[in-house]
Amino acid sequence: MFLLLKLDENYPTLIIEELQMPLALLALTLSAFAIGTTEFVIVGLVPTIAADLGVSLPSAGLLVSLYALGVAIGAPVLTALTGRWNRKSVLLVLMALFVAGNLLAWQAPSYETLIVARILTGLAHGVFFSIGSTIATSLVAKEKEASAIAIMFTGLTVALVTGVPLGTWIGQELGWRATFLIVSILGLIALIGSAILVPSNLKKAVPAKISEQLKVLTQPRLLLVYAITAVGYGGTFVAFTYLAPILEQVSGFESSSIGLIMLVYGVSVAIGNIWGGKLADRMGPVKALTGIFSALAIILFVFTFTAGNQIGAVLTLLIWGAFAFGNVPGLQVYVVQLAQKHTPNAVDVASGLNIAAFNVGIAIGSIIGGVVVEDMELMDTPWVGASIVIFAIVLTRLSGFLDSREQVKAI
């Protein structure tokens, strides 16, 4: 592998393994890394934030839900409202909002202020990933578009593998506020990089109008897949939101060990993403999702019993990570396939709404987890989450049945 810088009349380019890519992609990738870190690092800091601000674990867990709701609102609504703006201008405003939100979190004097900060950064997150792919593809030739998107989303994967555990460790050692300060610095570097490297004359896609999004939401088949996404992806967050207190209070780990355990989980997530995509390609989305959801439900039930043993807990988490995020590629591919059939003029909108569905699932899952922790026991979260994932299996099989019926009618 080699890295080479080249200057031309437009802007610097990056050559990676003989694939010429604009340096602007590095700014987008760093942005994705910072955004991915700030979304999930909160999971490892829930006990620390709760203790420092004097709130309950469910209240601290609500910070996960509110961020996800900000993403869910930002992705479809704000993307449509800014559809006619210059793409680079939108990107810079988003990263400025992201930096401001994390600086506010760093200096938050109260729990309520931290809520506002999380919502602001969630809004920025939602729009960034809606327009990020468009910007990435605008930077390259058509035959390199998929590679450009893959490079940008590498930032999100690397965040799960390194950013989240490192941010958790920083929060445990230096205080949770330090984590948000570091993330805001990363966001500022990405903002400066985007200002310098991203060209102003980006080609602009047809703006996604609110009416187009509403049209997508009237398609029953797409609504069913959005439900599968929210339920199947959200079920794991019933327990995942409270992973840090489980590891501390039930497994008996020191708080300083949580970052290392999150690293193990992050590596598993990265492997699961790749494996899940290949499985969906080979078996088809419905069969792949059925298998992944089934395994996820089983592993969540198992965690109910293995959490009390440190070795058992880590081994279970290693498997859990692969299945928890292995469903993402299949769900996204399935939505695109159905949108091409039912709403061919709004495929991008349908795909964007599925990103919103992922975050609605995170929000609902973490809220349910908070109710379970408050009214039941901390270790009831894994089996409750597993029960929700089982419902996703039922919805997946129903969608598969409808697919088969449509194929029969087409013959």
C-alpha positions as CSV (number, residue, x, y, z in Angstrom):
1,M,0.0,0.0,0.0
2,F,1.3,3.5,-0.8
3,L,0.3,7.0,-0.3
4,L,1.0,9.8,-2.7
5,L,0.0,13.4,-3.0
6,K,-0.6,15.0,-6.4
7,L,-1.6,18.6,-7.3
8,D,-3.7,19.4,-10.4
9,E,-5.6,22.5,-11.6
10,N,-8.7,21.6,-9.5
11,Y,-7.6,20.4,-6.0
12,P,-5.1,18.0,-4.4
13,T,-5.8,14.3,-4.8
14,L,-4.9,11.2,-2.8
15,I,-3.7,8.0,-4.4
16,I,-4.3,4.9,-2.3
17,E,-3.3,1.6,-3.8
18,E,-3.4,3.0,-7.3
19,L,-6.9,4.4,-6.7
20,Q,-6.9,8.2,-7.2
21,M,-9.1,9.9,-4.7
22,P,-9.5,13.6,-3.8
23,L,-7.9,14.7,-0.5
24,A,-11.3,16.2,0.4
25,L,-12.4,12.7,1.2
26,L,-10.0,12.7,4.1
27,A,-11.9,15.6,5.6
28,L,-15.2,13.8,5.1
29,T,-13.7,10.6,6.6
30,L,-12.4,12.5,9.7
31,S,-15.9,14.1,10.0
32,A,-17.5,10.7,10.0
33,F,-15.0,9.5,12.6
34,A,-15.7,12.4,14.9
35,I,-19.5,12.0,14.5
36,G,-19.4,8.3,15.0
37,T,-17.3,8.7,18.1
38,T,-19.6,11.2,19.7
39,E,-22.7,9.1,19.0
40,F,-21.6,5.9,20.7
41,V,-19.0,7.0,23.2
42,I,-21.8,8.1,25.5
43,V,-22.6,4.4,26.1
44,G,-19.3,3.9,28.0
45,L,-19.8,7.1,30.0
46,V,-23.3,6.6,31.2
47,P,-22.3,5.7,34.9
48,T,-19.7,8.5,35.0
49,I,-22.1,11.1,33.7
50,A,-24.9,9.9,36.1
51,A,-22.6,10.1,39.1
52,D,-21.1,13.5,38.2
53,L,-24.4,15.2,37.4
54,G,-26.4,13.5,40.1
55,V,-29.0,11.9,37.9
56,S,-30.2,8.3,37.6
57,L,-28.9,5.7,35.2
58,P,-32.1,5.9,33.1
59,S,-31.8,9.7,32.9
60,A,-28.1,9.4,31.7
61,G,-29.3,6.7,29.2
62,L,-31.8,9.2,27.9
63,L,-28.9,11.1,26.4
64,V,-28.5,8.2,23.9
65,S,-32.2,8.4,23.0
66,L,-32.3,12.2,22.5
67,Y,-29.2,12.1,20.3
68,A,-30.8,9.4,18.1
69,L,-34.0,11.4,17.8
70,G,-32.0,14.4,16.7
71,V,-30.5,12.2,13.9
72,A,-33.9,10.9,13.0
73,I,-35.3,14.4,12.6
74,G,-32.2,15.9,11.0
75,A,-31.7,13.2,8.3
76,P,-35.0,13.7,6.4
77,V,-36.3,17.1,7.4
78,L,-33.2,19.3,7.5
79,T,-31.8,17.6,4.4
80,A,-34.9,18.6,2.5
81,L,-34.9,22.1,3.9
82,T,-31.3,22.6,2.9
83,G,-31.6,20.8,-0.5
84,R,-31.2,24.0,-2.5
85,W,-28.2,25.3,-0.6
86,N,-24.6,25.0,-1.8
87,R,-23.4,21.6,-0.7
88,K,-20.1,22.9,0.7
89,S,-21.9,25.6,2.7
90,V,-24.2,23.0,4.2
91,L,-21.2,20.8,5.1
92,L,-19.4,23.7,6.9
93,V,-22.5,24.8,8.8
94,L,-23.1,21.2,9.9
95,M,-19.5,20.8,11.2
96,A,-19.7,24.1,12.9
97,L,-22.9,23.0,14.6
98,F,-21.3,19.7,15.5
99,V,-18.3,21.5,17.1
100,A,-20.6,23.9,19.0
101,G,-22.7,21.0,20.3
102,N,-19.7,19.2,21.7
103,L,-18.2,22.3,23.2
104,L,-21.5,22.9,24.9
105,A,-21.4,19.3,26.2
106,W,-17.8,19.9,27.5
107,Q,-18.9,23.0,29.4
108,A,-22.5,21.8,30.3
109,P,-23.3,23.1,33.8
110,S,-26.3,20.9,34.1
111,Y,-28.0,17.8,32.8
112,E,-30.5,19.9,30.9
113,T,-27.7,21.7,29.1
114,L,-26.2,18.4,28.2
115,I,-29.5,17.3,26.7
116,V,-29.5,20.4,24.4
117,A,-25.9,19.7,23.4
118,R,-26.8,16.1,22.4
119,I,-29.8,17.1,20.4
120,L,-27.7,19.7,18.5
121,T,-25.0,17.3,17.6
122,G,-27.6,14.7,16.6
123,L,-29.2,17.1,14.2
124,A,-25.8,17.7,12.6
125,H,-25.2,14.0,12.4
126,G,-28.4,13.3,10.6
127,V,-27.8,15.8,7.8
128,F,-24.1,15.0,7.4
129,F,-24.7,11.3,6.5
130,S,-27.6,12.3,4.2
131,I,-25.4,14.7,2.1
132,G,-22.0,13.1,2.8
133,S,-22.5,10.4,0.2
134,T,-23.6,12.9,-2.4
135,I,-20.6,15.1,-1.8
136,A,-18.2,12.1,-1.9
137,T,-19.6,10.9,-5.2
138,S,-19.4,14.5,-6.6
139,L,-15.7,14.4,-6.0
140,V,-14.9,11.4,-8.2
141,A,-15.6,9.9,-11.6
142,K,-18.7,7.7,-11.8
143,E,-16.8,4.4,-11.8
144,K,-15.2,5.4,-8.5
145,E,-18.4,6.5,-6.6
146,A,-18.8,3.3,-4.6
147,S,-15.1,3.4,-3.5
148,A,-15.5,7.1,-2.5
149,I,-18.5,6.3,-0.3
150,A,-16.7,3.3,1.2
151,I,-13.7,5.5,2.1
152,M,-15.9,8.1,3.8
153,F,-17.8,5.4,5.8
154,T,-14.5,4.0,6.9
155,G,-14.4,6.9,9.4
156,L,-17.6,5.5,11.1
157,T,-16.2,2.0,11.3
158,V,-12.8,3.2,12.7
159,A,-14.7,5.3,15.2
160,L,-16.4,2.1,16.6
161,V,-13.0,0.3,16.7
162,T,-10.8,3.1,18.1
163,G,-12.6,6.3,18.7
164,V,-15.3,5.0,21.1
165,P,-12.9,2.9,23.3
166,L,-10.3,5.7,23.3
167,G,-13.0,8.3,24.1
168,T,-14.4,6.0,26.9
169,W,-10.9,5.6,28.4
170,I,-10.3,9.4,28.3
171,G,-13.7,9.9,30.0
172,Q,-12.8,7.4,32.7
173,E,-9.3,8.8,33.3
174,L,-9.8,12.6,32.8
175,G,-13.6,13.0,33.2
176,W,-16.4,12.7,30.7
177,R,-16.1,16.4,29.7
178,A,-12.6,15.8,28.4
179,T,-14.0,13.3,25.9
180,F,-16.3,15.9,24.4
181,L,-13.5,18.5,24.2
182,I,-11.3,16.0,22.2
183,V,-14.2,15.2,19.9
184,S,-14.9,18.9,19.3
185,I,-11.2,19.4,18.4
186,L,-11.4,16.6,15.9
187,G,-14.6,18.2,14.5
188,L,-12.8,21.6,14.2
189,I,-9.9,19.9,12.3
190,A,-12.4,18.3,9.9
191,L,-14.2,21.6,9.5
192,I,-10.9,23.4,8.5
193,G,-10.0,20.5,6.2
194,S,-13.4,20.7,4.5
195,A,-13.1,24.5,4.1
196,I,-9.7,24.1,2.4
197,L,-10.1,20.9,0.5
198,V,-13.7,20.5,-0.6
199,P,-14.4,22.4,-3.8
200,S,-17.2,25.0,-3.9
201,N,-18.6,24.0,-7.4
202,L,-19.9,20.6,-6.4
203,K,-22.6,19.1,-8.6
204,K,-25.9,19.2,-6.8
205,A,-28.5,16.4,-6.9
206,V,-32.2,17.2,-7.3
207,P,-33.4,18.4,-3.9
208,A,-35.3,16.0,-1.8
209,K,-38.7,17.6,-1.1
210,I,-40.9,17.0,1.9
211,S,-43.6,15.8,-0.5
212,E,-41.3,13.1,-1.9
213,Q,-40.5,11.9,1.5
214,L,-44.2,11.7,2.4
215,K,-44.8,9.7,-0.8
216,V,-42.2,7.2,0.4
217,L,-44.0,7.0,3.8
218,T,-47.3,6.0,2.1
219,Q,-45.7,2.8,0.7
220,P,-46.7,-0.2,3.0
221,R,-43.8,-2.3,1.9
222,L,-41.3,0.4,2.8
223,L,-43.0,1.1,6.1
224,L,-42.7,-2.6,7.0
225,V,-39.0,-2.5,6.4
226,Y,-38.6,0.7,8.4
227,A,-40.4,-1.1,11.2
228,I,-38.0,-4.1,10.8
229,T,-35.0,-1.7,11.0
230,A,-36.3,0.2,14.1
231,V,-37.3,-3.0,16.0
232,G,-34.4,-5.2,14.9
233,Y,-31.7,-2.6,15.4
234,G,-33.3,-1.0,18.4
235,G,-33.8,-4.2,20.4
236,T,-30.0,-4.5,21.1
237,F,-29.9,-0.9,22.5
238,V,-32.2,-1.9,25.3
239,A,-29.2,-3.6,26.8
240,F,-26.3,-1.9,24.9
241,T,-27.3,1.6,26.4
242,Y,-26.6,0.2,29.9
243,L,-23.6,-2.0,28.9
244,A,-21.1,0.0,31.1
245,P,-23.2,-0.3,34.3
246,I,-23.7,-4.0,33.6
247,L,-20.0,-4.5,33.2
248,E,-19.2,-2.6,36.4
249,Q,-22.0,-3.7,38.7
250,V,-22.7,-7.3,37.4
251,S,-19.5,-8.4,35.8
252,G,-17.3,-6.7,38.3
253,F,-15.0,-4.8,36.0
254,E,-13.2,-1.7,37.0
255,S,-14.4,1.5,35.3
256,S,-10.9,1.9,33.8
257,S,-11.4,-1.5,31.9
258,I,-14.6,-0.4,30.0
259,G,-12.6,1.3,27.3
260,L,-10.6,-1.9,26.5
261,I,-13.8,-3.9,26.5
262,M,-15.4,-1.4,24.1
263,L,-12.4,-1.9,21.8
264,V,-13.1,-5.7,21.7
265,Y,-16.7,-4.9,20.9
266,G,-15.7,-2.4,18.2
267,V,-13.4,-4.9,16.4
268,S,-16.3,-7.4,16.4
269,V,-18.6,-4.7,15.0
270,A,-16.2,-4.0,12.1
271,I,-16.0,-7.7,11.3
272,G,-19.8,-8.1,11.6
273,N,-20.4,-5.2,9.1
274,I,-18.3,-6.9,6.4
275,W,-19.6,-10.4,7.1
276,G,-23.2,-9.2,7.2
277,G,-22.9,-7.5,3.8
278,K,-21.4,-10.6,2.2
279,L,-24.2,-12.7,3.8
280,A,-26.9,-10.5,2.4
281,D,-25.3,-10.6,-1.1
282,R,-25.1,-14.4,-1.0
283,M,-28.4,-15.3,0.6
284,G,-30.5,-12.3,-0.1
285,P,-31.6,-9.7,2.5
286,V,-34.6,-11.6,4.0
287,K,-32.8,-14.9,4.7
288,A,-29.7,-13.1,5.9
289,L,-31.7,-10.9,8.3
290,T,-33.6,-13.8,9.6
291,G,-30.4,-15.6,10.5
292,I,-28.7,-12.5,12.0
293,F,-31.8,-11.5,14.1
294,S,-32.2,-15.1,15.3
295,A,-28.5,-15.3,16.4
296,L,-28.8,-11.8,18.0
297,A,-31.9,-12.8,20.0
298,I,-30.1,-15.9,21.3
299,I,-26.9,-14.0,22.2
300,L,-28.9,-11.4,24.2
301,F,-30.6,-14.1,26.1
302,V,-27.3,-15.8,26.8
303,F,-25.8,-12.5,28.1
304,T,-28.4,-12.6,30.8
305,F,-26.6,-15.6,32.3
306,T,-23.0,-14.9,31.2
307,A,-22.7,-11.3,32.4
308,G,-21.9,-12.4,36.0
309,N,-18.7,-14.0,34.8
310,Q,-16.0,-11.7,33.4
311,I,-14.6,-14.2,30.8
312,G,-18.1,-15.2,29.8
313,A,-19.2,-11.6,29.5
314,V,-16.3,-10.6,27.2
315,L,-16.8,-13.6,25.0
316,T,-20.5,-12.9,24.7
317,L,-19.8,-9.3,23.8
318,L,-17.4,-10.4,21.1
319,I,-20.2,-12.4,19.4
320,W,-22.9,-9.8,20.2
321,G,-21.0,-7.0,18.4
322,A,-20.8,-9.0,15.1
323,F,-24.6,-9.8,15.1
324,A,-25.7,-6.4,16.5
325,F,-24.3,-4.4,13.5
326,G,-24.2,-7.3,11.0
327,N,-27.8,-6.5,10.1
328,V,-27.1,-3.0,8.9
329,P,-25.9,-3.8,5.3
330,G,-28.9,-6.2,4.7
331,L,-31.4,-3.7,6.0
332,Q,-30.1,-0.9,3.8
333,V,-29.8,-3.1,0.7
334,Y,-33.4,-4.4,1.3
335,V,-34.8,-0.8,1.5
336,V,-33.0,0.2,-1.7
337,Q,-34.3,-3.0,-3.5
338,L,-37.9,-2.3,-2.5
339,A,-37.7,1.4,-3.2
340,Q,-36.5,0.6,-6.8
341,K,-39.7,-1.4,-7.2
342,H,-42.2,0.8,-5.4
343,T,-40.8,4.4,-5.4
344,P,-38.2,4.4,-8.3
345,N,-38.0,8.2,-8.3
346,A,-37.3,8.5,-4.6
347,V,-34.7,5.7,-3.9
348,D,-32.3,8.1,-2.1
349,V,-35.1,9.5,0.0
350,A,-36.2,6.0,1.0
351,S,-32.6,5.1,1.9
352,G,-32.2,8.3,4.0
353,L,-35.4,7.5,5.9
354,N,-34.0,4.1,6.7
355,I,-31.1,5.9,8.4
356,A,-33.7,7.7,10.4
357,A,-35.4,4.4,11.2
358,F,-32.1,3.1,12.6
359,N,-32.0,6.1,15.0
360,V,-35.6,5.8,15.9
361,G,-34.8,2.3,16.9
362,I,-31.9,3.4,19.0
363,A,-34.1,6.0,20.7
364,I,-36.9,3.7,21.5
365,G,-34.6,0.9,22.6
366,S,-32.7,3.1,25.0
367,I,-35.9,4.5,26.4
368,I,-37.3,1.0,27.0
369,G,-34.0,0.1,28.6
370,G,-34.4,3.0,31.0
371,V,-37.9,1.9,31.9
372,V,-36.6,-1.6,32.6
373,V,-33.7,-0.4,34.7
374,E,-36.1,1.9,36.7
375,D,-39.0,-0.5,37.2
376,M,-37.3,-3.9,37.0
377,E,-33.6,-4.9,37.2
378,L,-30.5,-3.9,35.3
379,M,-30.0,-7.5,34.1
380,D,-33.5,-7.6,32.7
381,T,-32.4,-5.4,29.8
382,P,-30.8,-8.2,27.8
383,W,-33.8,-10.6,27.7
384,V,-36.2,-7.7,27.1
385,G,-34.0,-6.7,24.2
386,A,-34.0,-10.2,22.9
387,S,-37.8,-10.4,23.0
388,I,-38.0,-7.2,20.8
389,V,-35.5,-8.7,18.3
390,I,-37.8,-11.8,18.1
391,F,-40.6,-9.5,16.9
392,A,-38.2,-8.2,14.2
393,I,-37.8,-11.8,13.0
394,V,-41.6,-12.1,12.7
395,L,-41.7,-8.8,10.7
396,T,-38.9,-10.0,8.5
397,R,-40.6,-13.3,7.6
398,L,-43.8,-11.4,6.9
399,S,-41.9,-9.1,4.4
400,G,-40.3,-12.2,2.8
401,F,-43.8,-13.8,2.4
402,L,-45.0,-10.6,0.7
403,D,-42.0,-10.7,-1.6
404,S,-42.8,-14.2,-2.6
405,R,-46.5,-13.4,-3.2
406,E,-45.5,-10.5,-5.5
407,Q,-43.1,-12.7,-7.5
408,V,-45.9,-15.2,-8.0
409,K,-48.3,-12.5,-9.2
410,A,-45.6,-11.2,-11.6
411,I,-45.3,-14.6,-13.3
